[in-house]
Amino acid sequence: MNKILIANRGEIALRIIRTAKEMGIQTVAIYSEVDRLAPHVCFADEAICIGPAPSSQSYLLGDKIIEEAKKLNVDGIHPGYGFLSENASFAEAVTKAKMTFIGPSADSINTMGNKLLAKKAVMDYNIPLVPGTEEALKNIEEAIRVSKEIGFPILIKAAAGGGGKGMRIVKEEKDLEEQVQMAIGEAKSAFGDGRVFIEKYLESPRHIEVQVLADNHGNTVHLFERECSIQRRHQKLIEEAPSVIVDEDLREELGKCAVQVAKACNYSGAGTVEFIMDTDKRFYFLEMNTRLQVEHPVTELITGIDLVREQIEVARNKKLGFKQEDLSINGHAIELRVCAEDPNNNFLPDIGKLKVYNRPHGPGIRVDDSMYPGMDIPIYYDPMLAKLIVYAENRNTAIDRMLRAIEEYNIQGVKTTLPFGTFALKHDAFISGNFDTHFIDKYFSSLDNNNIDEEESKIAALAALLFARESKNLDEVTEKNINTNSSWYKSRKQ
Ligand code: ADP
């Protein structure tokens, strides 16, 4: 493989291009009209405009992407995550067009892309499953019978669901029929597939997932777990590796299970097996994500393995260069998803222009982003702007490092999840490791300390600027590089 096209945008496109360059592979970026100045476009060796801003007219146009790739003599396509990454027909079409799809086979994607098919595929291998229905619900009588058997509360899930969407918690039998009907309607419109099923709703769960890697020669290993319990709307916000509650024995058990799940669908490449864990540390298989995961950097940092490089080598048909016993955990990594969202307003997406954008630097910091100052944040795509990842020799130092990095990270123009990161990492529940997926609901209402309104903050920033110039004669200090969230700034504001 000498030339790959990255069928994606933003930070993940840039991240893949970086490894490809290090491997001496030529890169082709694709972009929509609004992304024409995006960093992934500038950094790739070649770039092609694929259509207007809406992803249905650009990043999701599999046939067009393949056609353009052929014209440019591309021999491999990396789908990143989201968009076409879990689209089995796209994977198949890439292979038919005599190019390599950098990911698993269309069959593996098909099986694991449907939560019910995935459960069926692993059933013979002694993998623990959350109690519930094994098939799509046939009628309301069945829903009532199963819910009574496993006990309320229950969760209705869409078989084709993803991204935390299409789930409904039902606490009492009287609400069941209405909720099932609503779930079916939602599943049809969101995923084009109205099949839903029931799972026991675990009241205080943790989301623990395991990274796996498999080659085409029968070798499958796991790269340990990631803790992803800090979530909003069933979507992850903070991830870390390793998990504070997983000891060596549990790690081995989880790892073996994950490898078995991968083998059950003849997996090839990098994938993630997701589990949900109850308060007694019993874990249950949720689903498998057949692609590179947003939070893959935390695993890279604790194992020293570049997962994109491994994906490309596996797609080249190479054998894995290591065995399970060669892998070990070194240190601790934490990732905060920096999303253009307002933590004070239920984490609803925010839009705007990046008036100021200054990344944190220094020891143990990795920022996977794709932004520049002055950039307009497009409204068409996922609100995740960047991933702030820290690495240190142990968890406590990693927490301190993340807090320092957040303070140094200066984003003005859109609201972001950065201040929530500070809240979470200073919270006793997070520090002690005693938290579950309800962390936000339980402990977080709003960021009172950060509720400075814009006009007030502007005046205060100017006052701070004057103060800095007068007291330190720092002519180079400009309004731009004053971080209104910093403790320096706040101490002067009081
Ligand atoms: P999706 O594919 O939409 O991401 P998942 O099945 O991976 O859906 O679940 C996403 C999140 O929803 C989990 O991380 C967890 O917070 C919550 N969840 C899923 N299943 C259950 C369950 N049975 N009980 C409690 N929470 C659950």
Residues whose N, C-alpha, C, O or C-beta is under 5 A from the ligand:
A	BS01	ADP	V130 L155 G161 G162 G163 G164 K165 E199 K200 Y201 L202 P205 H207 H234 L286 T437
